[in-house]
Amino acid sequence: MDKRELKGNLVSLHGQMHMVLPPHISPLQIERVVMTEVSKNPAILRCTQTSILQSVMEACSLGLIPNSVQGLAYLIPYGSKCQLIPGYK
């Protein structure tokens, strides 16, 4: 998967994200953060599309932003699967 494909997939999930996100977090914010995380850790793009999107939706349903800088949640590649790891904060 490349960045453009991932971005397109994230845009198509905006409606679903909006349904599960708390009001103070927008789907656009999630999209931007995920794209930044992928830029910092390109190994995420080697994971399956399904596992990346599931991890992002899991973060949304928990009300977490998968942003390694804030430490609230992390997108971690394990082989070909991306997993959401909630942070300790």
Number of C-alpha atoms within 10 A of each C-alpha: 11 11 13 10 12 19 15 11 14 24 14 11 16 15 11 14 24 16 12 16 20 14 9 6 15 15 20 14 11 23 23 13 16 24 18 14 19 17 13 11 13 15 15 25 20 16 19 16 18 11 17 25 17 15 20 27 21 18 24 23 16 14 17 21 23 27 17 17 9 11 15 17 22 24 22 20 20 12 11 15 17 25 20 19 16 16 14 7 7
